[in-house]
Amino acid sequence: LRTAADFNCKIVEMLFDGMLLRMDGSEVWVNFLGRFNACNLLAVYGAARLLGADKEETLRALSALRSVRGRFEPVRSASGITAIVDYAHTPDALENVIATVNDIRKPSQQLIAVCGCGGDRDRAKRPEMGAIASRDASIAIFTSDNPRTEDPEEILDEIMAGVRALSAHRRPRAGHPHGRHAGASERHNPRRGQGTRDLPDRGAREASFRRPRGAGGGVPRDESIARRAAGCPSKDAIE
């Protein structure tokens, strides 16, 4: 976006509704957010132009595009709370999503990041994602995300290893895994059935996790948690 090239793009304005781009000398409003999406759209534009597409038609097509559900999808409540649902399941993806929200939000607004790591998958990314969420968000909430054959609490421990490494100078307080004796700070009071672990960075932060349900019980996905946090109806109710 910044270097000399045959095609170039600049982000003029970015809101939770979308962003205004200056692409190849013309301004176009798109229903996407973030530098990563600006790069993607510029690649689409460049490919289309090199294949012979008209400039204005290509820009109109880009402006009409909609993101797929679960890819930086904004969900708004009647009270004005905005939740962003994204299928960020790698450290790089999580960092990009949080960085984009931080670019848009006002200094007075908090960013509460809810994330988890699936079981029977890459274990090396778990502490990385824990460190990123606790470092870049106002509050980080680590939740169970399809543990498969693994123990959900062991997955959470591996995520928290990254948080501890980041905050080695001050060890987080460990709460009971099922929340029976877990403490909660004034800024965040987990609902019954949750534990909490306090983080020293950026004042009084907390990393909490949901209690895994018993065998045969489902675990709510991040999208459902985000919708409830924003006071929005469920996905089925919206559809």
N, C-alpha and C positions, 0 to 999 in steps of 0.2 A: 504493500500500500504506500510505502514511503519512498521507494527507489524509482529511478527513471525506468520506464518500461513502455512497451507499445500501448498498453491499456493501463489506466490508473484509476484509483478510487479513494475518496476521502469521506470519513464520517462527519457530517455537518452537525447532526443532532441525533440523540438517542433517547427514547422514552420507552416505557414498558409496552406501549402500543406498537412500536416499530422504530425505524430510524430513517433519517434523511441522508442520502448519499449523493455525493457529486462524482459521477462516474463518467469518465471519458469526456469531461467538460460539460455534462448535463446533470441536472438534479433529478433524483427519482426517490420516491418514498417506497419503502419495502416493509413487509410484515415480518421481519426478522430482526434479531438483536445480536450484538457482539461483533468484535473484530473478526472472529473466526467465520461468522456468516458473511461478513462483508468480503472476505477473501474468497469464500465459496461462490458468492454471486458474481464477483469480478471474473472468476475462472469460467463461469457459465457464459457471461457476457462475451468474454474474449473468444471462447470457442465458437459461439454463435456467429460472431462477426467474421471470424476467419473462414467459416463455412458459407459466408455470403449473405447472412441475414441482415436486414435493414436495421440501422441503429435505433430509430424511434420505435419500431415494432418490437425489438429486443427489450428495450427499456420498459415498454408497456407490459410485456410478458413477465418481466421480473417483478414489476409492481403488483401484478395480479397473483403471484405465487403465494401459497400458504404453507406454513410449516406443518409437518405431520404431528399428530398428538404425541405428547411425551418428549418432544424436542424443544426445550426452552419454551414450554407452553404456559402462558400466564393464566392464572385463575384468580378472579377478584370476588371479594365478598361485598355485601351491602354496606358493611361498616368501613370499607375502604382498605382492608388488608389485602395485599397482593401475595399470592403464592406462585412460585415458578416450579413447574414439574419438568424434570429432565432426566433422561436415561444416561446419566453420567456414572459409569461403572469402572472408570480408570482414574488414576491420580491426575493425569493431564486434563481429562474432561471435567472433573470436579473443580480443578483450579480455574479453568476457563469460565465455567458457569458462575462461580462465586465472584471472580474478578469482574465479569460483565455486570452482575447485580450491584457490586460495589461502585462501579462507574456510573450507574444510573441513580441509585438511591441518594436521598438527602442525608446530610450529616446527622440529623435528628432521628433518622429511621434506623431500626435494628434489622440485622440480617440473621435469621435463625436457619441454620443449615441442618437438614434431616437427611442422613445417609446411612447406608449399610453395605456390607460385603457378602456376596453369596457364598454358600458352602461348596466344597469340592471344586474350587476354582483357584486362581493364582493367589497364594497366601502372602507373597512378598508385597503386594500393593496395599494390604490392610493397614499397616502402620503409616504408610505414606499418606493414605487418605485421611486417617485420623489426625495426622499432623497438619495437613492442609486445611481441613475443616475447622480445627480448633484455632489455627493461626489467623485465618482470613475472615471468619464469620464472627458476629457478635456473640452468638450462642451456637454450640454444636450439639446435636442430638444424634446419637448413634443407635440405630434400631436394627432389629433382625430382618434380614433380606434373604428369604429362601435358603435356610441352612442346609437343606438336603440331608446328607448323612452325618454332618458334623454337629457337635454340640454348639448351640447358639452362643452360650456364654464364653466358650473358648474363642470363638470368632471375635466377640466383643473385646476380650482380653488382648487379642493381637492388634485390634484397632487402637486400643488404649495404649499399647506399647509405644506407638508413634507420638501420642500426646505426652506421655511421660518423658520421652526422649527430648521433646521440644521444651518441656518445662522441668528439666532435670534439677534446676536450682530449687524447686519447690514441689515436693511430691503431692499429687492430687489425693484428696481424701476419698477412700473407697467406700461406697455405699453397699448395703446388702443387695445381692443380685436380684432379689424379688421385692425390694423396696420396703420391707417391713420395718427396717431401722434406718432408712436412708435419710440424710439431712437434706434440706433444700434452702437455697439462699433466698434473699428477698426479691431477687430479679426473676427467679424462675421457680415455680412450685409444681413439680411433676404430679400428675394425677396418681391416685392410688394404684398400686401395681407396678410402679416404676421405681428405679433406683436413680441415684444422682452421684456424679463425681465432679468436684469443683476444679476448675482450671485457673491458674494464676494470671494468665495473660489477659490484657485489656480489662483489668479490674476483676470483678466477680463474674467469671464465666462458668458455665456448667456443661458437662457432657453427660447426658442421661440416656438410658436405654429402656425399651419396653420389655416387659416380662414375656418370654416365649410361652406360648400356649402348650398344653399337653399334647400327647400323641393324637393325631387325627384332627387337631385344631388348626385352623388357618392362621397365618401371620399377615397382618395388614401390610400392603405395599406402601412405599414412600408416597405414591400419588394419593392414596386414600388419606394418609396422615396429613399431607399438605392441604388437601381440600378441607378436612375437618379443622385444621389450624386456622384456615382463612374463613371459617364459618360458612363454607359453600356446601351445597348438596353433593351427594355422591355422583360418581360418573354416570351410573345408570339413570339417576334422577335427571341429570342434565340432558342426557340423550332422550 
